[in-house]
Amino acid sequence: MKAERGQRKQQILECLAIMLQEQSGARITTAKLAEAVGVSEAALYRHFPSKAKMFEALLEFMEDALFSRIKTIAGEQEELRDKVNKVAMLWLTFAKRNPGLGCLLNGEALVGENPRTQQRARALTERLETELRSLMRNAEIQNEVTLKVSSTVAAQLLVSVIEGTLQRFVRSQFRYDPTSAWPVQWDLLWGGIVNGQGMA
């Protein structure tokens, strides 16, 4: 019975992610979600006490998926340039492969929703910025690189470009490939962040 309950919760979240993609920009009601899942609204609330909790479950999934990988990247024996590039590509590729969740990453799906849920989504991006800043600060402390700007400014710049790319991806109804121009953009960004040839 517990397994069936877990499967139903998973089904609800998968349907919600699909609706976020297919109805991008539209407000998703529990009535529409219940219809998509094939259950009553009352049945939805037996699994999640509110729609906010459903969104938070998706955000928690994304947090676990993204930051467990970022932790692995941070521990790899690679140059800073490769690590930072991998983190950025991870974020963009995740959204590309999961368009509905990409709407959560850029906050569009949460307009008009619970403020606490909106803050939870913002916290993901804030944590990304923190992780990037930490990577660059540590590399500078260990004399691996010399930054042209502070690690804070560098991380802010990278996150701004990533956020803008995701916004374009969602606004294009997922037709724009968020990873297509990144290699060129990355070369430009890296050259503006690091002194010298930027190969360290």
N, C-alpha and C positions, 0 to 999 in steps of 0.2 A: 504493500500500500504506500509505504514511504517512497519507494522507487517511482511509482506511478505519479505521486505528487511532485517529485523532482522533475520528472519528464514533462508534466504539465506546465510547471514554472518555466522550464526551458523553452517550451513551445510558445508560451506567451511572449517571452523576451525575443524570440526569433521573429515572431509575427510583428512585434513592435518595431524591430530593426528594419524589416521589409517595408512596413508602412512609412517609416521615416524616409526611406529612399523613394518609394513610389508616390508619396504625397508630400514631397519636399515643399516646405513653406506653408503647408496647411496644418491647422490645429488638429491633433489626433484626440478623439474622444474615447472614453472607455466603452461607449456603446459600439463604436466602429471597430475597436480592437476586439471586443467580445465576439462580434459578428465574424471577424476574420479568423479568430481562434476556433469558433464553433461552439462557444459556451455562453452562458448568461453573464451579465455584469456581476451578479452576486457571486458567481463562480470565480470570476477574476479576483474579487476582493477576498475570497477565501485563501488565495495564494499570495496576494499583495494587498496590504491595507489601504494603499492609495496609488494613484498614477505616479506620484512623485517617487514612491518606492520602486516602481518599475524602472523609471529612468535612472534612479540611483544604482539599481542592480546592473544596468548596462554600463554605467560609468565605472562601477567597481570592476566589471569584467575588463574594460579597456585599460584601466589603471594597472591591473595585474598583468595583462598581456604586454603592455608597452614598457612598463618600468622594470619588469623582470628581465626583459631583453636589454634595456638600457644599462642595467646593472652588470649584465654579462659583457656588454661592449666596453664599459668603463674598466673592467678588469683585464681586458685583452692586452697583450704585449704588442701594441701598434702605435704608430705615430698619432699625434693629436689630430692632424688633418683628417686621417682616416676614421678615427673615432667619432669626431663631430659630424663628418659626412654621413656615417652610418646611422647616427641618431636621427639626423634630419630625414634621411631616406626612409627610415623605419616609420616615422610619423606620417610622411606623405604616402608611402606604400600601403600602410594600414588603412588610411582613408580611401585610397583608390580601390582596395579590395573589399572594403565594407562601407559603401557609400552612405547608408543610413546612419552608421555610427560616425561618419565624417560630419554629418549634420549636427551631431551632438558635440563633436570636437570644436566646431566653429561657433556653437551656441545658437544657431538659427532655429533648431528644433525646440528650443526651450523658451522662446519668446512668449511671454504671457503665462509661463508655468511658475511653479513654486520658487520663490527667490532663493531658498536654501539649495534647491537643485541647480539653479543657475550658478550659484557660488561654487558648488561642487564641480561643475564643468569648468569654470574659470580656474579652479585650483589645479586641474590637470595641466593647463597651459603654463600656469605659474610654476608648477613643479618641473616642467620641461625646461623652462628658463633657468631654474635653479640648478638642474643637472648639467646643462651646457656651461653655465658660469663656473660650476665646480670643476668640470673637466679642464677648462681653459686656465683657471686660476692655479690648479695643481700643476699643470704642465709648465706654467710660467715660474712658479716657485722652484720647480726642479730644473729650471734653466733649459727646458726643452725648446721653448719658443720665447720670442719677445713680441708682445702685442703692441699694436699701434695705439690702441684705445684700452680702456679698462675692460676686464672680463665681464663686468656688468653691462657696459654699453655693447660689447660684442654679442653677448647672449640676447640682449634686447633686439638687436638688429636681426639676428638669425630667426628669432621667434616671430618678429614682425613679417619677415618674408614668408615664413612657413604659414602663418595665419592668413596672409594675403593670398597665397597660392590655394589654400583650402577654401577660402571664400570664393575665389574664381571657379574652382571645381564645383562647388555646390550651386553657385549662381548659373553655371552653364548647364544645369541639370545633368551633371556628371559626364558631359561630353568632353570637357577639357581634361587632358591627362596631367595630373598634378606633378608627375615625375619627369615629364618630357623635356622641360627646359632646365631642370635642376642642375645637370652637370655644368652647363655654361654659367648659370647663376652662381653656383658654388665656387667656381674659379674666381669670379669677380669678387664675391664676398670674402673669400679667404685672402685674396690679395689686399683687400682693404683692412683686414683685421690683423694680419701678421707682418712683421718687418722682414726685410730681406726677400728671399725667393719664396718664402712660405712653404718650404718643403719639410720643415722639421715636424 
